[in-house]
Amino acid sequence: MLRITLKTLTLGVALALGGLAHAADPILIKFSHVVAQDTPKGKAAEYFKKLAEERTKGAVKVEVYPNSQLYKDKEEVEALQLGAVQMLAPSLAKFGPLGVKEFEVFDLPYILPNRDVLRRVTDGPVGRGLLDKLETKGIKGLAYWDNGFKIMSANKPIHLPADMKGLKVRIQSSKVLDKQMRELGAIPQVMAFSEVYQALQTGVVDGTENPPSNMYTQKMHEVQKDATVTRHGYLGYAVIVNKKFWDDLPADIRTTLEGAMKDATKYANDIAEKENADALEAIKASGKTTVYTPTDAELKQWRDALLPVHAEVASRVGKDLIDAFYKEAAAAGAPIK
Ligand code: LMR
C-alpha cells in the first residue's frame, strides 16, 4: 500500500516537473536556407531571429541554418511540409516543382522592369493570391523578401544573346528558366544551388545566372571569367512556414511573430538593392571576373531575344497572371512591351 502510494507520488512529481519543464521550453523555429549568411536573405533571417526572440521574451527560439547545412533546394520544402523545419525562404522558382507553377511568372525574363513594379505586385492582391495558393500544400506564405536582378556569367565574353549559344548553363528547376536558356541556344542544366560552385569549377557547366550577392558569396566569380549585367530576370523569395505549426501557435505568439516578420521584411527589402550593388563592385574589384555592362542597344537585343518566352509559356503560367504583371508595369510607367 505504502509502496503504491510512494510510486504514485513519484509519478505525480515527475509529471508535474515534466509539465513545468514543458511550459518553460521555448517554441523552436528552425529556419533553413541555402545561401550564405552575408546575403540579403541570410541577414534578414538573422534579423527575424533577433526580433522574434526579443519580442516573445524568449518564448520563441529561432535557429537559423544557412548555406544548405540542413537541406538542399527541393529537399528543404519537403522538410517543411513534413514539419522537420518550420520556416524557409525559398526562391520563388522553387514552387513550380511543388505544383504551384504560377510562381514561375517571376522567372520570366524582363517581366519586372524595376523594384517599384515588383513591390506593386508582391504587396498587392496578385502577390497575396499567389501565396494563398500554397495553403493546399500545407504551407503558409508570410512575406516576400527581395534579392535582386540576375547577371549572366560564363568563361568567355557574353555581350550579346548569340554569345550564349551552345553553353551549358546551370538553372534552378523551373520550366520557364529552361525555356529562357533554350531560347538563347544554351543548354540548361538543373542543379541544386550548393553544387553550382563545383560544377563551374570542374566544367560540368560553363555558366550560370544569379544576382551578384549570390555569385559573390558563393565565390562563383572565382570560377567564371566573364559576366554581363543583363538584369534579364529577377530572383526573390517567399518566406513560408509549416501551416499546421503556424495555426497551432498560441494566438499572442503568432501575432508577435507576424509583427517581427513585418519588420524583418522591411529590413530585407531595404537592404537587397545595396547588397547586390556592393557585391557587383566586389566581383569587379576581385579582378577574377570581367564584368561587362551592355549598351542600351545591346540590352535591347537581350530583351528582343527573350520576350517571346512570355507568350511561349503563357498557357503554363497563366495569361491573366502575366497580364496582371504587365498592368502593374504600365501603371508604374515602365511598360513591358
Ligand atoms: C538558386 O538556387 O540559384 C537560388 O534560389 C538560391 C537562393 O536561394 O538565392
Residues whose N, C-alpha, C, O or C-beta is under 5 A from the ligand:
A	BS01	LMR	V34 V35 S91 Q172 F193
